[in-house]
Amino acid sequence: MKQSPVAVQLYTLREALADDFIKTLKRVAEIGYDGVELAGYGDLTVVELKEQLDQLGLKVAGNHVPLEDLQKKLDQVIADQKVLENKYVVCPFILPEDRHSDFYHDLAQFLNETGKQLKEHGLVLCYHNHDFELEKMPNGQTVLAYLFDRVAKEDLQAELDLYWLQKAGEAPIDWIKRYHDRTPLIHLKDMTTDEEQFFAELGTGGLDLETILTTGQPEWWIVEQDVSRIDPLESIQISYQYLQAKGVV
């Protein structure tokens, strides 16, 4: 098992962050996480955020940057990553009205061009999946495979989200093996075993996490739980304790 550091995707803690951004970061550090994956900066400037993270000993594992910002504010995005000392810029989500083949064709071209620009600055563009990217293109490929086939791995890497792969009826381990050489970030999640297939704390659901943890070799494992039925801070602590018990941290 590769000993990769563990971060938490801060979208998990969006409500706590809205109440007190710095206090929530402190709790993340207290639990034991090595870093965070960003999804916005709250009311902090990038410089202020970096200062807080440094004080807490938290690294930036990656940064979810809206597609619109990649399209319209790329120079600022690049400048922000240099302040944050972040390497991985992640395209996180496609709006529902854009989920069609013509858009995906154009998206592949855009990701190709943007990945090359980021690479010039020592940054890496990643694509984060949900379940809709496992739908088929007219050529029979899944959207996710289509994008990765049309952009060189040097210009586009994967951030595989295990929950959404499983939700779409895929075997996450197959995707990890298939893209083992272009997956620096993996979203670690679990799923309830009932018909609802709800988000679950690590080790409490049905995903084969033990095989995933011994097979995957990312630069960062990233814990994310989109929705929690308990306090999300408690959820990320349960998940961290699972990883401790498995010898990941």
ZIQUI-V787025 format. One line per field, one symbol per residue. burial: I if it has 24 or more other C-alpha atoms within 12 Angstrom, else O. Layout:
burial->???
//
This chain:
burial->OOOIIIIIIIIIIIOOIOOOIIOIIIIIIOIIIIIIIIIIIIOOOIOOIIOIIOOIOIIIIIIIIIIOOIOOOIOOIIOIIOOIIIIIIIIIIIOOOOIOIOOIIOIIOIIIIIIIIIIOIOIIIIIIIIIIIIIOOOOOOIIIIIIIIIIIIIIIIIIIIIIIIIIOOIIIIOIIOOIIOIIIIIIIIIIOOOOOOIIIIIIOOIIIIOOIIOOIIIIIIIIIIIIIOOOIIIIIIIIIIIIOOOOII
//
